[in-house]
Amino acid sequence: MRVVRRFIDLKVRLESKTREELISAYQEAVQAGYWAISVYFDPREWGREAHDLIKRLREGGINIYSTVEVDSSDPAWRSTLARLRPLPDYLTVRISKLPEGRMASIIKIVDGITLTLRKDALAWDYVSAREAARLRKVVGVDVLELVSELEDPVRLSAELRILRLELEISKRARLPIVAASMNAVPSGFIQPLVVASILEVLLGLEWQGALSSISSYPQSLLAGDRRLAMRGYGAVEG
């Protein structure tokens, strides 16, 4: 039986987030083969007004969601998490060092951990992955970051060794892997099957796993299936 996949970009970067721009981005994504998008908001942009705008659009039949990513290289990143209200549809922490990864893995309102390329050592180990799996999180990779590094294949090769190991650790812990950031402004969206090919070739994901990383896993996440934060956790813990 053929599986019908609904492709989703979990982190769409936009220069402007007016109602018109959000609708335009969604329509462009649909033309490229996506079913839904989640628009990236800087933590400083996020609040009730942005939340209500996304909610109204979705109630109007547009498959659009919100993503906030907090960078753990900021010394105040935990305070930033604590101030985020209301919670976005997808809340992720971008990590580059192991202590940050371990801390983010046990904070219950965090939905996902974004793994990065530009680092010299592991920022994610089995201890972190096991805790993240216990709290039903996901791990994410940034597709545009991968593509941008193709200009320097020597450096990319070294960085991929670390990232691949982190992903292998995540798979051993049975953590879903999601991919995001498929829209290159102003070029437009990378088509879903091209994204899956990039994930298969560069990250060593199996083809079905690569497809799931931009379809069923994000869909489950945005539906609230994986959110302990929706079950009464209203404050940062850990």
N, C-alpha and C positions, 0 to 999 in steps of 0.2 A: 504493500500500500504506500502510495507516494505521500511524503510529508510536505504539507504546505507551510512554509516558513514565513514569519512576519519579521522582517529585518528592522533593526532599531539602531540608531546612533545615540549613544548615551551621553555624549558631550559635544554639542554643537556650539561652536564659538561664533558669536555675532558682534559686530561693531556697535550696532544699535538694537535695542530691544523694545521698540514700539510695537503696538498691536499689528501694524501693517508689515513691519519687518519680520515678526514672528510668523505670520501667516505666509509670507513670501518664502521664508526658509523652509517651512513645512511643505509647501507646494513643490519647491525645488527638490526636496528630499524624496517626495513621492515619485516624481518624474525619474529620479535615479534608481528607484526600486525599493525605497524604504517605506515601512508601514507607520513608523512613529519616530519622533525625535525628542531628545531631552536637552534643553537649552542650558548652556553653562552660565552660571552667575558667580561672579567674584563674591566672597563673603561680605564685602562692603556694599555690594549692590542688593543683596538679598534682604527681603523683609516682607511685611504684609502686603504692600502694594504689588510687588512682583509676584508673590504667591497668588493673589487674587486675580491678576491678569492671566496667568497660566491656567488657573482653575476655570475662569470664564470661557477661555478659548476651548478648553477640553469639554466643557458642558455644551458648547456649541457644535461639537462633533469633530473637532480637530485633535488628532492624536499627538499632543504636545505635553511635555513634562518638564520638570526642573532638576538641574544638577548643580550642586555646590561642591567645590573641591577646596579643601583646606591644606595648605602646604606646611608640612611639619618642620621645615627648615626655619620657619618663623618661630622665635622663642615663645610667642604668645598664642601658639596654635590651639592649645587646649582651652584657653579662655575664649578664643574665637568660636570654637565648637559650642561652648556653654551659652554663648550669646545668640546663637542661631535660632530664631523663632519667627514664624513657624518652621517646622522641619521641611526641607525640600523633598521631592520624590526620591532623589538619589543623593546621598551624602557620602563623599569619599575623602580619604586622607592620602595625600601624595607623600611618599616616604623616600628617604635617601640614605638613612643610617639605621643600623640594627636596633638601638634603643627606642627610636621613634616607631619603628615597625612593631616592636613588642608592646609598646604602650597603646598604639592605635588598635591593635588586635583585640584588646579587652574592653574598649569603650563601646558600650552597648548601642548608642544611637548611630554609630558609624556603620554604614551599609557595605562599604567596599574599601579596599586598599589599592591605591594606584602605584604600581611598580614603575621605576624609571630606568632609563638607560645610563645616564651620565653619573656613574659612581665607580669607585675603585674596589669595593668589597661588597659582600652580601649585606643587604638591608632587610632580608626576610629569611627566617630560618624555620625549622620544623616546629619549634616551640610556639612561634608566632602563628604559624599556619594552623596548628592544632587548636589554639584558642579561637582563632577566627572561624574555624569550621564549627566549633562548639556553639558560637553565637550566630551561625548561619550567614556569614558574610560572603563576599565575593572578592576576587582579586582582579584588577584591571590593568590593561596596557593601552598606551596612547598610540594610535596608528600613525598620526601625523609626525610624531616624534620618530618613529621607525623610518618613515619615508624620508624625512629631512636628513637623516644620518647616512643615507645612501651615497651622498656626495663624498664621504670619507670612508671607503670600505674597510680600511685597515683598523681604524678606530671602532667602527661598527662591529667588526668581527670580535674584538676584545670585549666590547660592552655586551654583546649578545651572549657570550659565554656565561656571564654572571646572571643576566636576565633569564636565560634558558634554565639555569640551575634553580633559580627562585620559582619558576613556573613548574618545574619538575617536583620541587618540594610541595608546592600547592596542590598538584595533582595527587601526590601520595597522601595528602591530608583530605582528599576528596573535596577540595574547594573549587567551585565553578570559576572559570576564567572568562572574563568579559572584555571586549574590545570597544573602544570609543574614539571619538574625534576623527571622523571620516570626511569632514568638510574643510577643504582648503580654500580660504577666502583669498582672492575672488574666483578661484577656478571652479568651485562647485564641489559636489559630493563624489567621492570615489564609489563606484558601483559595488554592491555587496559581494558579488562573487570575486571581484578583484581583491577586495579586503580579505576575504577568506584565503585566497591564494597567497597573499603577503604573509598572513599568519602561519600558514602551512610551511612556506619556504623559509622564512626568517626565524620563526619561533619553534618550528618543529611540531606544531599541533596537528593532530590527525584531522582529515578533511571534515568529518562530521562534527568533531569538537570545534573546529574553526567556524563552521556555520552556526553552531549553537551559541558561540560566544557573541554573535551579533543578532541572535534571534531569540531562541527559547530562554536562555539564561537572563538576558535583559528584560524580556517580557515578564518572567516570573518575578524579577526584582521590582519592576515598576507596578506590578499588580499588588505588591505588598506581601507576597508569599514569604519573603525572606527577612522581613523587618521586625525584629524584636522591639524596635522603637515604637511600633504601633500597638504594642501590648502593655502599655503602661509605664514605659521607661521615659521619663520626662526630663532627665538631667544627665549630664556627663558622669560616667562612673569609671572606675579603674585606677 
